[in-house]
Amino acid sequence: MRDEAAIRERIAELEAQYDDYDPPSSEFEDTAEVAILRAIEELEWVLEEYDGSAGFTTS
């Protein structure tokens, strides 16, 4: 399992990458973007956990 620092770093990387392609135009859009990026990170973590330990596959 990843520690909190690794998760926060990944969120920051995703946010910077996303901003390079589509910078937010308002505070609301920026807040929504952060929520979406956190959800993506959580999904990545869940898929990695289940893929390796429970026999769950993503293919």
C-alpha positions as CSV (number, residue, x, y, z in Angstrom):
1,M,0.0,0.0,0.0
2,R,1.3,3.5,-0.8
3,D,1.9,6.0,1.9
4,E,0.1,9.3,2.1
5,A,3.1,11.2,0.7
6,A,3.3,9.0,-2.4
7,I,-0.4,9.5,-3.0
8,R,-0.2,13.3,-2.6
9,E,2.8,13.4,-4.9
10,R,0.9,11.4,-7.6
11,I,-2.1,13.8,-7.2
12,A,0.2,16.8,-7.7
13,E,1.8,15.1,-10.8
14,L,-1.6,14.4,-12.3
15,E,-2.8,18.0,-11.5
16,A,0.3,19.6,-13.1
17,Q,-0.1,17.3,-16.2
18,Y,-3.7,18.2,-16.6
19,D,-3.1,21.9,-16.1
20,D,-0.5,21.8,-18.9
21,Y,-3.2,20.7,-21.3
22,D,-6.3,22.5,-19.9
23,P,-5.7,25.1,-17.3
24,P,-8.7,25.7,-15.0
25,S,-10.7,28.9,-15.8
26,S,-12.3,29.3,-12.4
27,E,-11.9,28.4,-8.7
28,F,-14.9,26.0,-9.0
29,E,-13.3,24.3,-12.0
30,D,-10.0,24.0,-10.1
31,T,-11.7,22.4,-7.0
32,A,-13.6,20.0,-9.2
33,E,-10.4,19.0,-11.0
34,V,-8.7,18.2,-7.7
35,A,-11.6,16.0,-6.7
36,I,-11.5,14.1,-10.0
37,L,-7.8,13.6,-9.8
38,R,-8.1,12.3,-6.2
39,A,-10.7,9.8,-7.5
40,I,-8.4,8.7,-10.3
41,E,-5.6,8.1,-7.8
42,E,-7.9,6.1,-5.5
43,L,-9.0,4.0,-8.5
44,E,-5.4,3.4,-9.5
45,W,-4.6,2.2,-6.0
46,V,-7.7,-0.1,-5.7
47,L,-6.9,-1.6,-9.1
48,E,-3.3,-2.3,-8.1
49,E,-4.3,-3.8,-4.8
50,Y,-6.9,-6.1,-6.2
51,D,-4.9,-7.0,-9.3
52,G,-2.0,-8.3,-7.2
53,S,-3.6,-9.8,-4.2
54,A,-7.2,-10.9,-4.9
55,G,-6.9,-12.3,-8.4
56,F,-8.9,-9.4,-9.8
57,T,-7.8,-8.5,-13.3
58,T,-8.3,-5.3,-15.3
59,S,-8.2,-7.0,-18.7
